[in-house]
Amino acid sequence: MDTEKYCKSCEICAQAKGEYQKPAGKSHPLPIATRPWESIEINFIGPFLEVNGYNYLWVVICKMTSMVHLVPVHMKMTASKLSAIYI
């Protein structure tokens, strides 16, 4: 604890300490949606107690309008089954 406190207060140590992180890359802005549901965010919430065979909520949000669709799903559903439900 004392060593750490001393090193943080030492001007020479602060100047000599190297940077150990890679330099940050260039940021690339996401394209702006021009119509609803062109750009979405998805998430899963759960697990909940099983009701009618479902124990999770699939949350689909339109990034342009902030409209939300909540879709009941089961944890063992595949991506193919999820896409068939939503389309």
C-alpha positions in Angstrom: 0.0 0.0 0.0 2.8 2.4 1.0 4.8 1.5 -2.1 1.8 2.1 -4.4 1.1 5.5 -2.7 4.8 6.5 -3.1 5.0 5.5 -6.8 1.8 7.5 -7.5 3.2 10.6 -5.9 6.7 10.3 -7.4 7.1 12.7 -10.3 10.0 10.7 -11.9 7.9 7.5 -11.8 4.9 9.3 -13.4 7.0 10.6 -16.3 8.8 7.3 -16.9 5.8 5.0 -16.8 5.1 3.5 -20.2 1.7 3.1 -21.8 0.7 -0.5 -22.0 -2.5 -0.2 -24.0 -2.7 -0.4 -27.8 -3.5 2.9 -29.4 -7.2 3.3 -30.0 -8.4 2.7 -33.6 -10.4 5.1 -35.7 -14.1 5.3 -34.9 -16.5 4.5 -37.6 -20.0 6.0 -37.2 -23.0 3.8 -37.9 -25.2 4.7 -40.8 -28.3 6.7 -39.9 -31.5 4.8 -40.5 -33.8 6.4 -43.1 -36.9 4.3 -42.4 -38.4 2.5 -39.4 -37.0 -1.0 -38.6 -34.0 -0.5 -40.9 -31.7 -0.6 -37.8 -32.6 -2.6 -34.8 -31.2 -3.7 -31.4 -32.0 -7.0 -29.8 -31.7 -8.4 -26.3 -32.9 -11.3 -24.2 -34.4 -10.9 -20.7 -34.8 -13.8 -18.4 -35.1 -16.5 -17.3 -38.6 -16.2 -15.9 -40.9 -18.9 -14.6 -42.1 -20.9 -17.6 -45.6 -19.9 -18.8 -47.1 -21.6 -21.9 -43.7 -23.1 -22.7 -41.8 -19.7 -22.7 -39.3 -18.5 -20.2 -37.5 -15.6 -21.8 -38.4 -12.3 -23.5 -36.8 -11.4 -26.8 -36.7 -7.6 -26.9 -36.5 -6.0 -30.4 -36.1 -2.2 -30.6 -36.3 0.0 -33.6 -33.4 2.4 -33.3 -35.1 5.1 -35.4 -38.5 5.2 -33.6 -37.7 3.5 -30.3 -40.6 1.2 -30.8 -40.3 -2.1 -28.9 -41.5 -5.6 -29.7 -41.5 -8.1 -26.8 -41.6 -11.7 -28.1 -41.9 -14.6 -25.6 -39.4 -17.3 -26.4 -37.8 -20.4 -24.9 -34.2 -20.7 -24.0 -33.6 -23.6 -26.3 -34.9 -21.9 -29.5 -32.4 -21.7 -32.3 -31.7 -18.6 -34.4 -33.7 -20.2 -37.3 -36.8 -20.5 -35.1 -36.4 -17.0 -33.8 -36.2 -15.6 -37.3 -39.3 -17.5 -38.3 -41.2 -16.1 -35.4 -40.3 -12.5 -36.1 -40.6 -12.5 -39.9 
